Amino acid sequence: MFTIRDGGSLSRVLDTLANDDIQQLLLLRRDQLGGNIADIARFIIVQSRDSLEALEAELGFTIRSNAELSFGCEWVEDHGTFYEAVWILTDDGYAHVAFIAKQGVDPDLLKFCETHITATV
């Protein structure tokens, strides 16, 4: 799992990330957010072998709707080989954005994404 909090960590992840589609979407989202994500969003790249629990630990909250203190997802987009899930938790719009690979990932995490899909790209 990779976490991107600013331009420096984005550059490091782009240098090591194998999925070109996720790389292109990361750059698009960065540009859509004005170029500096530090105070606007945190991107999390969920890779094969990462679990639902690992994503929740990285987010700092539970995403399962049957769990206590869970937070609902704003939306999930299906990008073909991966999902993009977004949680906005503050009034100023700070977002947690997870890019979740479809292969090799915890089946419970994939089920979460499939259940919450709001758009297919």
C-alpha positions as CSV (number, residue, x, y, z in Angstrom):
1,M,0.0,0.0,0.0
2,F,1.3,3.5,-0.9
3,T,0.1,6.7,0.8
4,I,0.5,10.0,-1.0
5,R,0.2,13.2,1.1
6,D,2.0,15.8,-1.0
7,G,3.9,16.4,-4.3
8,G,7.1,14.7,-3.1
9,S,5.4,11.5,-2.1
10,L,3.4,11.6,-5.4
11,S,6.6,11.7,-7.4
12,R,8.1,8.8,-5.4
13,V,5.1,6.6,-6.0
14,L,4.8,7.5,-9.6
15,D,8.4,6.3,-10.0
16,T,7.6,2.9,-8.5
17,L,4.0,2.3,-9.5
18,A,3.5,-0.4,-12.2
19,N,-0.1,0.5,-13.2
20,D,0.0,3.1,-15.9
21,D,-3.8,3.7,-15.7
22,I,-3.5,4.6,-12.0
23,Q,-0.5,6.8,-12.7
24,Q,-2.5,8.8,-15.3
25,L,-5.5,9.1,-13.0
26,L,-3.3,10.3,-10.1
27,L,-1.8,13.0,-12.3
28,L,-5.3,14.0,-13.5
29,R,-6.7,14.2,-10.0
30,R,-3.6,16.2,-8.9
31,D,-4.2,18.7,-11.7
32,Q,-8.0,18.8,-11.0
33,L,-7.1,19.8,-7.4
34,G,-4.9,22.6,-8.5
35,G,-1.5,20.8,-8.4
36,N,-0.9,20.9,-4.6
37,I,-2.7,18.0,-2.9
38,A,-1.1,18.6,0.6
39,D,-4.0,20.4,2.1
40,I,-6.8,18.9,-0.1
41,A,-6.5,15.2,-0.4
42,R,-4.6,12.0,0.6
43,F,-4.3,9.3,-2.0
44,I,-3.9,5.7,-1.1
45,I,-2.9,3.0,-3.6
46,V,-4.2,-0.4,-2.5
47,Q,-2.3,-3.2,-4.1
48,S,-2.5,-6.9,-4.3
49,R,-2.4,-8.7,-1.0
50,D,-3.7,-5.6,0.8
51,S,-6.8,-6.2,3.0
52,L,-9.9,-4.3,3.9
53,E,-8.5,-4.1,7.5
54,A,-5.2,-2.6,6.2
55,L,-7.1,0.0,4.2
56,E,-9.2,0.9,7.3
57,A,-6.0,1.2,9.4
58,E,-4.5,3.5,6.8
59,L,-7.7,5.6,6.5
60,G,-8.0,5.8,10.3
61,F,-11.7,4.8,10.3
62,T,-13.9,1.9,9.4
63,I,-15.6,1.7,6.0
64,R,-17.8,-1.3,6.6
65,S,-21.4,-0.1,7.0
66,N,-22.2,-2.7,9.7
67,A,-19.3,-1.5,11.9
68,E,-19.5,1.0,14.7
69,L,-18.0,4.4,13.8
70,S,-18.1,3.7,10.1
71,F,-17.9,6.4,7.4
72,G,-19.9,6.1,4.2
73,C,-18.1,6.4,0.9
74,E,-19.0,9.5,-1.3
75,W,-18.6,7.5,-4.4
76,V,-16.8,4.5,-6.1
77,E,-15.8,4.6,-9.8
78,D,-15.0,1.4,-11.7
79,H,-11.9,2.2,-13.9
80,G,-11.6,-1.3,-15.4
81,T,-8.6,-2.7,-13.7
82,F,-9.1,-0.8,-10.5
83,Y,-11.7,1.1,-8.4
84,E,-11.4,4.7,-7.1
85,A,-13.2,5.3,-3.8
86,V,-13.6,8.7,-2.2
87,W,-14.4,9.7,1.4
88,I,-14.9,13.4,2.3
89,L,-14.9,13.8,6.0
90,T,-14.6,17.6,6.6
91,D,-16.6,20.6,5.7
92,D,-13.6,22.1,3.8
93,G,-13.7,19.1,1.5
94,Y,-10.5,17.3,2.5
95,A,-10.7,13.9,0.7
96,H,-9.3,10.4,1.2
97,V,-9.1,8.8,-2.2
98,A,-8.3,5.1,-2.5
99,F,-7.2,3.4,-5.8
100,I,-7.9,-0.3,-5.3
101,A,-6.5,-2.9,-7.7
102,K,-9.0,-5.6,-8.7
103,Q,-6.6,-8.5,-8.8
104,G,-5.1,-10.1,-5.8
105,V,-7.0,-7.9,-3.3
106,D,-9.0,-9.0,-0.3
107,P,-12.4,-10.3,-1.6
108,D,-14.2,-8.3,1.2
109,L,-12.6,-5.1,-0.1
110,L,-13.6,-5.9,-3.7
111,K,-17.2,-6.7,-2.5
112,F,-17.2,-3.3,-0.7
113,C,-16.3,-1.6,-4.0
114,E,-18.7,-3.5,-6.1
115,T,-21.5,-2.8,-3.6
116,H,-20.8,1.0,-3.7
117,I,-20.1,1.6,-7.4
118,T,-21.7,4.9,-8.5
119,A,-20.0,5.2,-11.9
120,T,-18.2,3.2,-14.5
121,V,-15.5,5.0,-16.6
